[in-house]
């Protein structure tokens, strides 16, 4: 079956960046009709495993590669496959009248409403450590609102976004995007973690983060934060619409946007966490706009439309 990615020119910058690499093009060619693990890819392309890992991560971030974990000879192995075999780019701008019906809200990662976290844990601003490391009391520090990197091994962190949907409007979709990865001591590229998102107490879906990323400085990560620590994450997108719930375009559950009952509250509750019964309890690193590789905090995007009124002839 032909799998086609259709993307507007306004949304294609990161895709172009991902494809501007001979190594990543060769990886996509290699995955034409098969699934391979990282070591197989590195061996067949005659490149170091670390180089293959970085390039695979970039392709995964833009949705061109799908990954899954399967049992191997020594623990689980990460298998990669090509998510699409054709890309169509719409050169017409996406700036249509419908954009007036899109709401974007950026939430600073330090502006959380509630939390329940367990060590290892901590918070950083862009200039230093907030409170004490591995001390949950630090999450109550007034300076937590300035956090640019938050991490914890187990538990959750919760935000309340303002509900800006006009009264009487019908919500078409809700999207949450954030830069995240697992939480290991220092960093560990092979450290799986099941990171789950809830919206209004409805479980949307779980992303299996492959590791806690480091070894090279994040684009935005300050110089004072040692290179032996976590440096960057993956930008993940959870989306809920009238057909179900998705992570990076892949359907993960049958929860519909109407199930979120957004119109019933003045706020929208968003929670990131590790479930008590998760298979991979590998923690969370959550990045703000001044840490990692992406200049954003937690972005909520809501698409809505006004309900059409029905007029019956002969009646007022």
N, C-alpha and C positions, 0 to 999 in steps of 0.2 A: 504494500500500500504506500502510495506517495504521500510523504509528510511535508507540508508546505508551511513556511513561516512568512506571514504577510506583515510588513512593518511600514509605518509612515516615516517619511524623511526626517520629521522632527524628533523621532524616537530612535534614530539609527546611529548616533554618534558613538556610543559604546560598542555597538556591533562592528562598526568600521574599525575601531581601535583593536578589537579582538582579532579581526581578520588581517590586520596589518603586520603579519608575522609569518615567515616561511615555515617555521616549526609548527605553528598552530594549523596552518593549511595542510601540512603533511599529516598531522594527527587526524584531521577530518577525513582526508583521503584514506588513511589506514582503516578507519572505522566505517568504511562504506557499507559493508555487509556483514559485520561481525562485532562481537563484544570482546574487549581486551582489558586486562588489568594494567596498572601503571608500569610495572616492571616489563611486561611484554611490549608495551609501546616504546619505552625507553630503549629496550634491546633492539627492536626492529628499526628504529630510527637512529640508533647509535648515538644516543644522547644520555647524559646523566639522569638518574631517576628524579633528582631534585628539580632539574629543568623540566622534565615531563610533568611533574606534579604542578608546578607553577603555571605552565601553559594549559593544562587540563582545567585547573581552577578558573582561569580566565574565560575559557570557553564555556565552562559550567555556569559562570556568573551571568553570561548573556543568553543562556538557554540553548546553546548549540550542542551541548553534550549532556546526556542524561547518565546518572551514575546510580548504582545500587550495590549493596553489600551481599555477598554470598559466602557460605562456609568454604574455607580453603584448607590446605594441608597444615598451616600454622596460623590458626585463628581465621578471622574473616578477611576477605579480599574485596577491594573496590573495583567493580567492573564498569567500564565506560562504553557507551554506545552513542551513535550519532542521533540527535533528536529530530533533525530535519534533513531531507535530501534536496530541498529547493528553497531558495529565499526570494521573495518578491518584495521590492521596495517601491512604495507609492511615492512618487516625486512631488505630488501635490501636498501642500502644507496641511497640517491637521487643524489649522486655525479657522475653524468654521463657527457658525453661530451656536453650535452645540456646546462649545467650550464655555459659554456663559453659564451652562448648567453643570459645571464641574467645581467642586470645592476642594481646595488643598489646605491642609493644616499641618504645620511642622511642629512637632513636640520635642523640646530639649530632653535628652535622655535623663538629665538630673531632676526633671520636674515630675517625678513619680508621685503617685497618690498613696500607694500601699506597697508593702513588700514582706516577704518571709524568706530569708536567705540564710545559707549555711556556708562556713569556710570550706575551701579558700574563698575569700571575698575581699572586695575593696572598691574604692572610688578614686579617680584622678581628675583634677582639672587640667587645663592645658599648661599649667605652671607648676603643679606639684601634687603631692598626695593629700587627700582629704581625710582627716582623722587618722586612724590607725589601720594598718593592714590586718586582715583576718579577724577583725573585731566588728560584729554586726551592729554594735552601738554607733559606729561611724556613719551608718546610713541615716541616722537622725540628725547629723550635724547640719546646721543651717546652710553651710556652704555646699550641701549636696546638690543644690539647684545649678551649680556651675560645673557639674561632672561632665567629663568628655569621654571617660572610659569607666564602665561599671562591669564587675565580674562577680560570679558566685558559683559554687559547685552544685548546690541543690536549692530548690525552692522556686520563687517567682518574684517578678517585679511588675507593678500594675500602674497604668496611666488612665486618666480621664480626659478625653478629648471633648471640646465643646461641640454640641450638636448644632450645626449651622444650616441644616437642611430647612428650606422654607416650609412653612405650614401648608399642608395640602399637596406637597410634592410627593412623587413616587420615586423611591430609590431604585436605580438600575444596578449599581454595583458599588462595592466598598473595597478599597485596596490599602494594604499596610505594607510599607517597605522599610527595611532597616539593615544596617551592616552588623553582622554577628559572626561568631565562631564558637568553638568549644573552649573550655577552661581547664588547662593542665598546668602543673608546676612549670614555671618559665614559659616554654612553648613546646608543642609536640604536634608535628604534622599528621601523625597517625593517632588520633585521640577522638573516636566517634562520640557524638552526643546527640540525643534526641531532644530537639528544641521545639516546643509546642507553642502555638498562638491560640488564645481565646479572645473572642469579641462578645461582649455582653454575656459572659459566662457560657457561651457556646464554643465548643472545641472546633477550631477551623481546620487544623492540620499540623503535622509534625514534620520538620525537616531534619534529616540526619546530617549534622555537620561532620565532615570527615576529620577535622583536627583543629588544633589551636595554632594559628598561623604566625610564624616568625622567621627568623633567619635573615630577613632583609627588611629594611625600614619601610614602614607604611608611608605613603606619599605625604600624608598630613601629620604623621606622628612626630611629636617634638623630639629634638635631639637629646634632651636630658633623660628621656625614658630609654633605658638600656636595650640594646639590640637583642640581648638574650631573653627578653620578655615578649609577650604578645605584641604584635605589630599591626595587624590588619585583619579584616574579616571578609565575608562574602555578602554582597547585597542581595537579600532575599525578598521576594514579593509574594505576599499572600493576597488572594483576590476572591471575593464572594460575589456571585451574581445570581441571575434567575435560573441557572442550570446546575449550580453546585459551587464547590470551593476548590481553589487551585493554589499550587505553589509553583511559581515560575512557569505558569501555563499548563502544568500537569495536574489533572484532577485528583484530589485526595479525599474528598468526602461529598456527601449529598446535602450538606447544610446549604440552604438557600439564603439569599439576602433578606427575604421576608422573615425568615426564622430569627433574625437578629433583633427584631422588634425595635428598630432604631427610633421610629417616630414616637415611641412611648416614654422616652427619657430626655432630659435636658443635656445629657452627656453620653458619650460612647466609651464604654469600658474596654481597655485593651491590656491583655496580660501576656507576658513572655515567661515561660517557665519550663522546668523539668518535671515531668509527671513522676509520682511516687513509684509507679510500676514500669517506668521506662526501661527498655532493654539496655540502652547506653546512657548511663548517668555520668556524663562528661562535662557538665556545667555550661555556663554561658559567659561570653564576653560581648558586651553591647557598646558600640562605638558612636560617639557624637560627631559633629561636623568638623572638629579640629583634631581628630584622631583617625587613624586607619587610612583607607584609600578613597573614601567617598565623602564629599563635602555636604553631608546632610545628617540630620538627626532622625527621628522616627516620623515618617511622612504618611499621613492619611489622605487618601484621595476618594472622594465620593462623587459618583455620577448620578444625576437625577433628572426627572422629567415631570412636567406638570400634567396632572390627570386631565384627560379630555372630558369636557362636560357634554352630556347628551341632552338634546332638546327634542321633545316630542311635539310634532305639529299639532297646533290647536290648543296647546297648554302653555301657561306662563310659568 
